[in-house]
């Protein structure tokens, strides 16, 4: 993958649980890494290819390979948040990951 294609600086985040002041469990997100990525809206044609994710996926995000990224992770870019729906290891070669994501409001 060409470095110029990765022009967006994004944060990879994972969720953790902690107790709040009242003793209730609450989810909190922490940033694991900041990486360069390409972010592309999914077109209608690509939505058909995605199959069962057709109603969910709004963006395709590509990053260099990084172990440990799962659908329980999320990506933030500027003030936007993307929930990862699917992680694809391109040709299983550990070169880059293609993340099918849904943009969510927080």
HELIX and SHEET records of a PDB file:
HELIX    1   1 UNK A    3  UNK A    5  5                                   3    
HELIX    2   2 UNK A   44  UNK A   49  1                                   6    
HELIX    3   3 UNK A   51  UNK A   53  5                                   3    
HELIX    4   4 UNK A   90  UNK A   92  5                                   3    
SHEET    1   A 7 UNK A   8  UNK A  19  0                                        
SHEET    2   A 7 UNK A  25  UNK A  41 -1                                        
SHEET    3   A 7 UNK A  59  UNK A  64 -1                                        
SHEET    4   A 7 UNK A  96  UNK A 104 -1                                        
SHEET    5   A 7 UNK A  80  UNK A  89 -1                                        
SHEET    6   A 7 UNK A  74  UNK A  77 -1                                        
SHEET    7   A 7 UNK A   8  UNK A  19 -1                                        
END                                                                             
